[in-house]
Amino acid sequence: MSQPSEESVREEVRAWLEAHWNPELSLREWRELLADSGWGCPTWPESWFGRGLPVAMEGVVRQEFRRLGAVGVASGVGSGLAAPTILEHGSDELKRALLRPIVTGEHSWCQLFSEPGSGSDLAGLTTRAERDGNEFVINGQKVWNTSAHHAKYGLLLARTNWDVPKHRGITYFAFETEQPGVTVRPLKQMNGYASFNEVFINDARVSIANVIGEVDQGWGVALATLAHERRLAGIFDEGGVQGEGRAIDEFREERAHLMEPYVWYPQRYGRVDLIVKRAKQTGRIADPVVRQEIAKLLSLARAAAWTAERAKQARRLGRPPGPEGSIGKLCSSHIARAAAETHALISGADALLSGGDGAEDGIIAEVLVSVPGVSIAGGTDELQHNILGERALGLPREPSVDTGKPFREVPRNVAE
Ligand SMILES: Cc1cc2nc3c(=O)[nH]c(=O)nc-3n(C[C@H](O)[C@H](O)[C@H](O)COP(=O)(O)OP(=O)(O)OC[C@H]3O[C@@H](n4cnc5c(N)ncnc54)[C@H](O)[C@@H]3O)c2cc1C
């Protein structure tokens, strides 16, 4: 089938928005219209609240929403991770039950993957799911779960079979977090925020209908979610919403609530944008050592932006993902660390003061204690090195003590 042209998509979405966008509707009413029209999620299938457009057209549609200042669908883990995973691997029953409330923003989601004993080695997870009639009973502990304190549902991985190798006994669930037996406890970070949580699960229940994919086959589904995680950063974009009206006010309220765990994310990337401004403000721009560090940092940031652009273009052309994802992830860590060091060089002891007394109202101090997060989230630097070594450079695989063994027999350092 031939693809629609950019011009025809632009005209169609523009005409639809001009006829339907009404900021005086409630946010829910507006998003119901988006769900019915498919313009809120234009790359989703037509049968499931989308228009079946190619990924390259998403930007075109967004531009038209921006041009009119119209509100889009709810952003976050729901539309960024849960929906694409359910679209690719969920049953029609799950799609019917769960996709529309994601579009309207009625349900928010979190990711319940990591555990105290399994982060990098995610497939070594020990949260258990035991079959009881048409349900599974879940017991275990998750950790590092961003936004779990807001979420109605979690993308949960749990072990359903201990007698097969570790990747083959995991099941993926759409898990209701608001139920007896689930305790969500916030964790305070060294930058003062509490974005993450520990989630304790004791005899909580989930219906067999909420399995995404097949029982014991959750690892492949988890890989699909992790692939979508790379695109998540962009969905927190405000989308250029402007003006006044009920839908806009409710959107701003929703956004402030949903974004609260992520307000420090710009600082974790090092705030490269503030470097030259700070060097000029403080007069440190005249110091040759500072100038040299700034030049190194900006060169690195520019090269990384080009690599990301190359990867984006390759995706647009439909080429399979290359090593750019891991390279980009590693570059972000290097840039964040180099930016923190350069900020410290520029601001000196002022960089240590938080709040209104500190450099840039404490933003620089926040940078120093937030950048380590980039080297951990979404796969640590060491893991990215392993991936590049094995998959891009063809080096021998890392030795493994558990390949092929039933998971029950694999030595573990956590009590079950
Ligand atoms: C900002 C942020 C947000 C997050 N959000 C979520 C979330 O919403 N949901 C969720 O489930 N998780 C989330 N995580 C957790 C994240 O996925 C894990 O922290 C990450 O996968 C690392 O796991 P770990 O913390 O258990 O470290 P470990 O795996 O215990 O690693 C400890 C150290 O050992 C090194 N190491 C481990 N294995 C190897 C190896 N094979 N070779 C060489 N070195 C190795 C690591 O690089 C690291 O330095 C988040 C983390 C961060 C920082």
The ligand as a Tripos MOL2 file, in Angstrom:
@<TRIPOS>MOLECULE
LIG
   53    58     1     0     0
SMALL
NO_CHARGES

@<TRIPOS>ATOM
      1 C1         16.8720    7.4420   37.0920 C.3       1 LIG1
      2 C2         16.5350    5.9730   37.1670 C.ar      1 LIG1
      3 C3         15.2390    5.5430   36.8780 C.ar      1 LIG1
      4 C4         14.8930    4.1910   36.9560 C.ar      1 LIG1
      5 N1         13.5910    3.8170   36.7460 N.ar      1 LIG1
      6 C5         13.2420    2.5170   36.8530 C.ar      1 LIG1
      7 C6         11.8770    2.1160   36.7240 C.ar      1 LIG1
      8 O1         10.9770    2.9450   36.5520 O.2       1 LIG1
      9 N2         11.5600    0.8030   36.8120 N.ar      1 LIG1
     10 C7         12.4970   -0.1450   37.0250 C.ar      1 LIG1
     11 O2         12.1480   -1.3210   37.0870 O.2       1 LIG1
     12 N3         13.8290    0.1890   37.1990 N.ar      1 LIG1
     13 C8         14.2000    1.5000   37.1160 C.ar      1 LIG1
     14 N4         15.5300    1.8660   37.2950 N.ar      1 LIG1
     15 C9         16.5040    0.8280   37.6460 C.3       1 LIG1
     16 C10        17.5840    0.5700   36.6120 C.3       1 LIG1
     17 O3         17.0830   -0.1020   35.4890 O.3       1 LIG1
     18 C11        18.6930   -0.2340   37.3210 C.3       1 LIG1
     19 O4         19.2070    0.5720   38.3520 O.3       1 LIG1
     20 C12        19.8020   -0.6230   36.3770 C.3       1 LIG1
     21 O5         19.3780   -1.5800   35.4530 O.3       1 LIG1
     22 C13        21.0260   -1.1710   37.1470 C.3       1 LIG1
     23 O6         20.6600   -2.1860   38.0250 O.3       1 LIG1
     24 P1         21.1290   -2.1750   39.5640 P.3       1 LIG1
     25 O7         20.8210   -0.8140   40.1340 O.co2     1 LIG1
     26 O8         20.5250   -3.3510   40.2290 O.co2     1 LIG1
     27 O9         22.6940   -2.3040   39.5360 O.3       1 LIG1
     28 P2         23.5270   -3.6870   39.4250 P.3       1 LIG1
     29 O10        23.0150   -4.4610   38.2900 O.co2     1 LIG1
     30 O11        23.5620   -4.3410   40.7690 O.co2     1 LIG1
     31 O12        24.9740   -3.1340   39.0830 O.3       1 LIG1
     32 C14        25.9160   -2.6920   40.0670 C.3       1 LIG1
     33 C15        27.2340   -2.3830   39.3720 C.3       1 LIG1
     34 O13        27.7640   -3.5960   38.7790 O.3       1 LIG1
     35 C16        28.0160   -3.4030   37.3980 C.3       1 LIG1
     36 N5         27.7100   -4.6470   36.6500 N.ar      1 LIG1
     37 C17        26.6060   -5.4370   36.7850 C.ar      1 LIG1
     38 N6         26.6440   -6.4610   35.9010 N.ar      1 LIG1
     39 C18        27.8000   -6.3220   35.2030 C.ar      1 LIG1
     40 C19        28.4070   -7.0700   34.1450 C.ar      1 LIG1
     41 N7         27.8190   -8.1570   33.6500 N.pl3     1 LIG1
     42 N8         29.5940   -6.6210   33.6500 N.ar      1 LIG1
     43 C20        30.1970   -5.4980   34.1550 C.ar      1 LIG1
     44 N9         29.6670   -4.7540   35.1610 N.ar      1 LIG1
     45 C21        28.4830   -5.1540   35.6730 C.ar      1 LIG1
     46 C22        27.0590   -2.3040   36.9690 C.3       1 LIG1
     47 O14        27.5100   -1.6420   35.8230 O.3       1 LIG1
     48 C23        27.0700   -1.4010   38.2020 C.3       1 LIG1
     49 O15        28.1820   -0.5380   38.1760 O.3       1 LIG1
     50 C24        15.8870    3.2280   37.2860 C.ar      1 LIG1
     51 C25        17.1920    3.6560   37.5660 C.ar      1 LIG1
     52 C26        17.5210    5.0030   37.5340 C.ar      1 LIG1
     53 C27        18.9220    5.4350   37.9000 C.3       1 LIG1
@<TRIPOS>BOND
     1     1     2 1
     2     2     3 ar
     3     2    52 ar
     4     3     4 ar
     5     4     5 ar
     6     4    50 ar
     7     5     6 ar
     8     6     7 ar
     9     6    13 1
    10     7     8 2
    11     7     9 ar
    12     9    10 ar
    13    10    11 2
    14    10    12 ar
    15    12    13 ar
    16    13    14 ar
    17    14    15 1
    18    14    50 ar
    19    15    16 1
    20    16    17 1
    21    16    18 1
    22    18    19 1
    23    18    20 1
    24    20    21 1
    25    20    22 1
    26    22    23 1
    27    23    24 1
    28    24    25 2
    29    24    26 1
    30    24    27 1
    31    27    28 1
    32    28    29 2
    33    28    30 1
    34    28    31 1
    35    31    32 1
    36    32    33 1
    37    33    34 1
    38    33    48 1
    39    34    35 1
    40    35    36 1
    41    35    46 1
    42    36    37 ar
    43    36    45 ar
    44    37    38 ar
    45    38    39 ar
    46    39    40 ar
    47    39    45 ar
    48    40    41 1
    49    40    42 ar
    50    42    43 ar
    51    43    44 ar
    52    44    45 ar
    53    46    47 1
    54    46    48 1
    55    48    49 1
    56    50    51 ar
    57    51    52 ar
    58    52    53 1
@<TRIPOS>SUBSTRUCTURE
     1 LIG1         1 GROUP 0 **** ****
